[in-house]
Amino acid sequence: MMRPLRLGSLGEGGPPPGLWRYVWRVSGWRQLGLAALALVATGLNVAPIEIQRRMIDDAILGGDKALLLGLGLAYAAAVLALALVKYALKLGQGWLSESVVIRARRTLLSHERDRKNPGRNGGGATVSVLSTELDNMGGFVGAAPSQAFADLTMLLGVLGYMTWVKPEVAWISLILLVPNLVVAPLLQKRLNHLTSVQVETRRDFSDAVTERRGEGPTDRLVEILYSNRILFHIWKNLLKSAIALLGAAAPLGVLVVGGLLVIDDAASAGMIVAFLAGLQRISGPIRDLIGFYRQAAQAQVQYCMITKWM
């Protein structure tokens, strides 16, 4: 049985005013350990791309069977090592998340028992905070910072490799990826507002049910929850669709520009394959980084509302 990790103390003043100060205070050194694993994962992620390029250009096109077998074994070893490191990283993130949740839940339960005016917050709001809201926030604190660091180092590592191999193609790919980073914040503002409304309405709904206010108030809150979730799905899927559309531009740029260079004997076919593999590997981290921006904004809203509830 894995016991909860020892976390940093919040001090006598209670939770700090900002989410990121809270993250650093309770899990700063743990996050650094997870970040070290993320750096190892980045190196193991980039290695197969270069091995793949050499397998095509040096071994297959060069007709070297021994080199091909050797590179194949190296590729398999890198993939296996990457799987082990990713497992350790994910396990560490989950362990930290659950440790944050259990301590926060115990702290808030103790705070609720000692409250001088227990009627100040409804029972439904208390249940909502101690269950869903804490799980969401704890999951973010435990996994999101180190995962964002892993995604960022992966993105920089692959782009650095591409720049080292063929700078002109790498820069075109980077330029075509930039719109993703512009569109996300614009649409995220709307999602943040909808998240705040959803949390407040869910608390009101929980209070209405536990206090048996009748059909009228609860039916109205059910309609608000439904309408708000529909709007959330509309904006979230609009964001995902825009990112997917913009993300298709980078591989097209590699094929066109890289293909022209191959025709002019200024690049190799292995380079194009490696670049396409690299873009495929960073497509996930780009989506995750944009998702991290969304999760961070939503977690900030929830953290502020939880501290306000206290």
Secondary structure as a PSIPRED ss2 file (coil, helix, strand):
# PSIPRED VFORMAT (PSIPRED V4.0)

   1 M C   1.000  0.000  0.000
   2 M C   1.000  0.000  0.000
   3 R C   1.000  0.000  0.000
   4 P C   1.000  0.000  0.000
   5 L C   1.000  0.000  0.000
   6 R C   1.000  0.000  0.000
   7 L C   1.000  0.000  0.000
   8 G C   1.000  0.000  0.000
   9 S C   1.000  0.000  0.000
  10 L C   1.000  0.000  0.000
  11 G C   1.000  0.000  0.000
  12 E C   1.000  0.000  0.000
  13 G C   1.000  0.000  0.000
  14 G C   1.000  0.000  0.000
  15 P C   1.000  0.000  0.000
  16 P C   1.000  0.000  0.000
  17 P C   1.000  0.000  0.000
  18 G C   1.000  0.000  0.000
  19 L H   0.000  1.000  0.000
  20 W H   0.000  1.000  0.000
  21 R H   0.000  1.000  0.000
  22 Y H   0.000  1.000  0.000
  23 V H   0.000  1.000  0.000
  24 W H   0.000  1.000  0.000
  25 R H   0.000  1.000  0.000
  26 V H   0.000  1.000  0.000
  27 S H   0.000  1.000  0.000
  28 G H   0.000  1.000  0.000
  29 W H   0.000  1.000  0.000
  30 R H   0.000  1.000  0.000
  31 Q H   0.000  1.000  0.000
  32 L H   0.000  1.000  0.000
  33 G H   0.000  1.000  0.000
  34 L H   0.000  1.000  0.000
  35 A H   0.000  1.000  0.000
  36 A H   0.000  1.000  0.000
  37 L H   0.000  1.000  0.000
  38 A H   0.000  1.000  0.000
  39 L H   0.000  1.000  0.000
  40 V H   0.000  1.000  0.000
  41 A H   0.000  1.000  0.000
  42 T H   0.000  1.000  0.000
  43 G H   0.000  1.000  0.000
  44 L H   0.000  1.000  0.000
  45 N H   0.000  1.000  0.000
  46 V H   0.000  1.000  0.000
  47 A H   0.000  1.000  0.000
  48 P H   0.000  1.000  0.000
  49 I H   0.000  1.000  0.000
  50 E H   0.000  1.000  0.000
  51 I H   0.000  1.000  0.000
  52 Q H   0.000  1.000  0.000
  53 R H   0.000  1.000  0.000
  54 R H   0.000  1.000  0.000
  55 M H   0.000  1.000  0.000
  56 I H   0.000  1.000  0.000
  57 D H   0.000  1.000  0.000
  58 D H   0.000  1.000  0.000
  59 A H   0.000  1.000  0.000
  60 I H   0.000  1.000  0.000
  61 L C   1.000  0.000  0.000
  62 G C   1.000  0.000  0.000
  63 G C   1.000  0.000  0.000
  64 D C   1.000  0.000  0.000
  65 K H   0.000  1.000  0.000
  66 A H   0.000  1.000  0.000
  67 L H   0.000  1.000  0.000
  68 L H   0.000  1.000  0.000
  69 L H   0.000  1.000  0.000
  70 G H   0.000  1.000  0.000
  71 L H   0.000  1.000  0.000
  72 G H   0.000  1.000  0.000
  73 L H   0.000  1.000  0.000
  74 A H   0.000  1.000  0.000
  75 Y H   0.000  1.000  0.000
  76 A H   0.000  1.000  0.000
  77 A H   0.000  1.000  0.000
  78 A H   0.000  1.000  0.000
  79 V H   0.000  1.000  0.000
  80 L H   0.000  1.000  0.000
  81 A H   0.000  1.000  0.000
  82 L H   0.000  1.000  0.000
  83 A H   0.000  1.000  0.000
  84 L H   0.000  1.000  0.000
  85 V H   0.000  1.000  0.000
  86 K H   0.000  1.000  0.000
  87 Y H   0.000  1.000  0.000
  88 A H   0.000  1.000  0.000
  89 L H   0.000  1.000  0.000
  90 K H   0.000  1.000  0.000
  91 L H   0.000  1.000  0.000
  92 G H   0.000  1.000  0.000
  93 Q H   0.000  1.000  0.000
  94 G H   0.000  1.000  0.000
  95 W H   0.000  1.000  0.000
  96 L H   0.000  1.000  0.000
  97 S H   0.000  1.000  0.000
  98 E H   0.000  1.000  0.000
  99 S H   0.000  1.000  0.000
 100 V H   0.000  1.000  0.000
 101 V H   0.000  1.000  0.000
 102 I H   0.000  1.000  0.000
 103 R H   0.000  1.000  0.000
 104 A H   0.000  1.000  0.000
 105 R H   0.000  1.000  0.000
 106 R H   0.000  1.000  0.000
 107 T H   0.000  1.000  0.000
 108 L H   0.000  1.000  0.000
 109 L H   0.000  1.000  0.000
 110 S H   0.000  1.000  0.000
 111 H H   0.000  1.000  0.000
 112 E H   0.000  1.000  0.000
 113 R H   0.000  1.000  0.000
 114 D C   1.000  0.000  0.000
 115 R C   1.000  0.000  0.000
 116 K C   1.000  0.000  0.000
 117 N C   1.000  0.000  0.000
 118 P C   1.000  0.000  0.000
 119 G C   1.000  0.000  0.000
 120 R C   1.000  0.000  0.000
 121 N C   1.000  0.000  0.000
 122 G C   1.000  0.000  0.000
 123 G H   0.000  1.000  0.000
 124 G H   0.000  1.000  0.000
 125 A H   0.000  1.000  0.000
 126 T H   0.000  1.000  0.000
 127 V H   0.000  1.000  0.000
 128 S H   0.000  1.000  0.000
 129 V H   0.000  1.000  0.000
 130 L H   0.000  1.000  0.000
 131 S H   0.000  1.000  0.000
 132 T H   0.000  1.000  0.000
 133 E H   0.000  1.000  0.000
 134 L H   0.000  1.000  0.000
 135 D H   0.000  1.000  0.000
 136 N H   0.000  1.000  0.000
 137 M H   0.000  1.000  0.000
 138 G H   0.000  1.000  0.000
 139 G H   0.000  1.000  0.000
 140 F H   0.000  1.000  0.000
 141 V H   0.000  1.000  0.000
 142 G H   0.000  1.000  0.000
 143 A H   0.000  1.000  0.000
 144 A H   0.000  1.000  0.000
 145 P H   0.000  1.000  0.000
 146 S H   0.000  1.000  0.000
 147 Q H   0.000  1.000  0.000
 148 A H   0.000  1.000  0.000
 149 F H   0.000  1.000  0.000
 150 A H   0.000  1.000  0.000
 151 D H   0.000  1.000  0.000
 152 L H   0.000  1.000  0.000
 153 T H   0.000  1.000  0.000
 154 M H   0.000  1.000  0.000
 155 L H   0.000  1.000  0.000
 156 L H   0.000  1.000  0.000
 157 G H   0.000  1.000  0.000
 158 V H   0.000  1.000  0.000
 159 L H   0.000  1.000  0.000
 160 G H   0.000  1.000  0.000
 161 Y H   0.000  1.000  0.000
 162 M H   0.000  1.000  0.000
 163 T H   0.000  1.000  0.000
 164 W H   0.000  1.000  0.000
 165 V H   0.000  1.000  0.000
 166 K C   1.000  0.000  0.000
 167 P H   0.000  1.000  0.000
 168 E H   0.000  1.000  0.000
 169 V H   0.000  1.000  0.000
 170 A H   0.000  1.000  0.000
 171 W H   0.000  1.000  0.000
 172 I H   0.000  1.000  0.000
 173 S H   0.000  1.000  0.000
 174 L H   0.000  1.000  0.000
 175 I H   0.000  1.000  0.000
 176 L H   0.000  1.000  0.000
 177 L H   0.000  1.000  0.000
 178 V H   0.000  1.000  0.000
 179 P H   0.000  1.000  0.000
 180 N H   0.000  1.000  0.000
 181 L H   0.000  1.000  0.000
 182 V H   0.000  1.000  0.000
 183 V H   0.000  1.000  0.000
 184 A H   0.000  1.000  0.000
 185 P H   0.000  1.000  0.000
 186 L H   0.000  1.000  0.000
 187 L H   0.000  1.000  0.000
 188 Q H   0.000  1.000  0.000
 189 K H   0.000  1.000  0.000
 190 R H   0.000  1.000  0.000
 191 L H   0.000  1.000  0.000
 192 N H   0.000  1.000  0.000
 193 H H   0.000  1.000  0.000
 194 L H   0.000  1.000  0.000
 195 T H   0.000  1.000  0.000
 196 S H   0.000  1.000  0.000
 197 V H   0.000  1.000  0.000
 198 Q H   0.000  1.000  0.000
 199 V H   0.000  1.000  0.000
 200 E H   0.000  1.000  0.000
 201 T H   0.000  1.000  0.000
 202 R H   0.000  1.000  0.000
 203 R H   0.000  1.000  0.000
 204 D H   0.000  1.000  0.000
 205 F H   0.000  1.000  0.000
 206 S H   0.000  1.000  0.000
 207 D H   0.000  1.000  0.000
 208 A H   0.000  1.000  0.000
 209 V H   0.000  1.000  0.000
 210 T H   0.000  1.000  0.000
 211 E C   1.000  0.000  0.000
 212 R C   1.000  0.000  0.000
 213 R C   1.000  0.000  0.000
 214 G C   1.000  0.000  0.000
 215 E H   0.000  1.000  0.000
 216 G H   0.000  1.000  0.000
 217 P H   0.000  1.000  0.000
 218 T H   0.000  1.000  0.000
 219 D H   0.000  1.000  0.000
 220 R H   0.000  1.000  0.000
 221 L H   0.000  1.000  0.000
 222 V H   0.000  1.000  0.000
 223 E H   0.000  1.000  0.000
 224 I H   0.000  1.000  0.000
 225 L H   0.000  1.000  0.000
 226 Y H   0.000  1.000  0.000
 227 S H   0.000  1.000  0.000
 228 N H   0.000  1.000  0.000
 229 R H   0.000  1.000  0.000
 230 I H   0.000  1.000  0.000
 231 L H   0.000  1.000  0.000
 232 F H   0.000  1.000  0.000
 233 H H   0.000  1.000  0.000
 234 I H   0.000  1.000  0.000
 235 W H   0.000  1.000  0.000
 236 K H   0.000  1.000  0.000
 237 N H   0.000  1.000  0.000
 238 L H   0.000  1.000  0.000
 239 L H   0.000  1.000  0.000
 240 K H   0.000  1.000  0.000
 241 S H   0.000  1.000  0.000
 242 A H   0.000  1.000  0.000
 243 I H   0.000  1.000  0.000
 244 A H   0.000  1.000  0.000
 245 L H   0.000  1.000  0.000
 246 L H   0.000  1.000  0.000
 247 G H   0.000  1.000  0.000
 248 A C   1.000  0.000  0.000
 249 A H   0.000  1.000  0.000
 250 A H   0.000  1.000  0.000
 251 P H   0.000  1.000  0.000
 252 L H   0.000  1.000  0.000
 253 G H   0.000  1.000  0.000
 254 V H   0.000  1.000  0.000
 255 L H   0.000  1.000  0.000
 256 V H   0.000  1.000  0.000
 257 V H   0.000  1.000  0.000
 258 G H   0.000  1.000  0.000
 259 G H   0.000  1.000  0.000
 260 L H   0.000  1.000  0.000
 261 L H   0.000  1.000  0.000
 262 V H   0.000  1.000  0.000
 263 I H   0.000  1.000  0.000
 264 D C   1.000  0.000  0.000
 265 D C   1.000  0.000  0.000
 266 A C   1.000  0.000  0.000
 267 A C   1.000  0.000  0.000
 268 S C   1.000  0.000  0.000
 269 A H   0.000  1.000  0.000
 270 G H   0.000  1.000  0.000
 271 M H   0.000  1.000  0.000
 272 I H   0.000  1.000  0.000
 273 V H   0.000  1.000  0.000
 274 A H   0.000  1.000  0.000
 275 F H   0.000  1.000  0.000
 276 L H   0.000  1.000  0.000
 277 A H   0.000  1.000  0.000
 278 G H   0.000  1.000  0.000
 279 L H   0.000  1.000  0.000
 280 Q H   0.000  1.000  0.000
 281 R H   0.000  1.000  0.000
 282 I H   0.000  1.000  0.000
 283 S H   0.000  1.000  0.000
 284 G H   0.000  1.000  0.000
 285 P H   0.000  1.000  0.000
 286 I H   0.000  1.000  0.000
 287 R H   0.000  1.000  0.000
 288 D H   0.000  1.000  0.000
 289 L H   0.000  1.000  0.000
 290 I H   0.000  1.000  0.000
 291 G H   0.000  1.000  0.000
 292 F H   0.000  1.000  0.000
 293 Y H   0.000  1.000  0.000
 294 R H   0.000  1.000  0.000
 295 Q H   0.000  1.000  0.000
 296 A H   0.000  1.000  0.000
 297 A H   0.000  1.000  0.000
 298 Q H   0.000  1.000  0.000
 299 A H   0.000  1.000  0.000
 300 Q H   0.000  1.000  0.000
 301 V H   0.000  1.000  0.000
 302 Q H   0.000  1.000  0.000
 303 Y H   0.000  1.000  0.000
 304 C H   0.000  1.000  0.000
 305 M H   0.000  1.000  0.000
 306 I H   0.000  1.000  0.000
 307 T H   0.000  1.000  0.000
 308 K H   0.000  1.000  0.000
 309 W H   0.000  1.000  0.000
 310 M C   1.000  0.000  0.000
